[in-house]
Amino acid sequence: MSLSLRGLRTVIYPAPDLAVAKERWSDLLGIEPYFDEPFYCRVRQRLRA
């Protein structure tokens, strides 16, 4: 059996102010969240292989 790890897939950052965190991460990554709710947002960053 072969085991292949692809690296870190999910990172969760707690944020006391979600609106500020969304703005900062969107600016940093250059993309908007694809899942955006008042309690949680999720951004999918496609990495180059």
C-alpha positions in Angstrom: 0.0 0.0 0.0 1.3 3.5 -0.9 0.5 6.6 1.1 0.7 10.0 -0.6 0.3 13.2 1.3 -0.6 16.3 -0.5 0.3 18.8 2.2 -1.9 21.0 4.3 -5.4 21.1 2.9 -7.5 23.0 5.5 -6.5 25.8 7.9 -9.0 27.4 10.3 -8.3 30.8 11.7 -10.7 32.1 14.5 -11.4 35.8 14.0 -13.0 38.0 16.5 -14.2 40.3 13.7 -15.2 38.3 10.6 -15.8 41.3 8.4 -12.3 42.6 8.9 -10.7 39.1 8.6 -12.6 38.6 5.2 -11.3 41.9 3.9 -7.7 41.2 4.9 -7.6 37.6 3.6 -9.3 38.7 0.3 -6.7 41.4 -0.2 -3.9 39.0 0.6 -5.1 36.1 -1.6 -6.7 38.3 -4.3 -9.9 36.3 -4.2 -13.3 36.5 -2.5 -14.8 33.8 -0.3 -16.9 31.3 -2.1 -18.9 30.4 1.0 -19.9 33.5 3.0 -22.2 33.5 6.0 -22.3 35.8 9.1 -20.7 33.1 11.2 -18.2 31.5 8.8 -16.6 32.1 5.4 -14.4 29.8 3.3 -11.9 30.7 0.6 -10.6 28.1 -1.8 -7.1 29.0 -3.0 -5.9 27.0 -5.9 -2.2 26.3 -5.6 0.0 25.6 -8.6 1.5 22.1 -8.7 
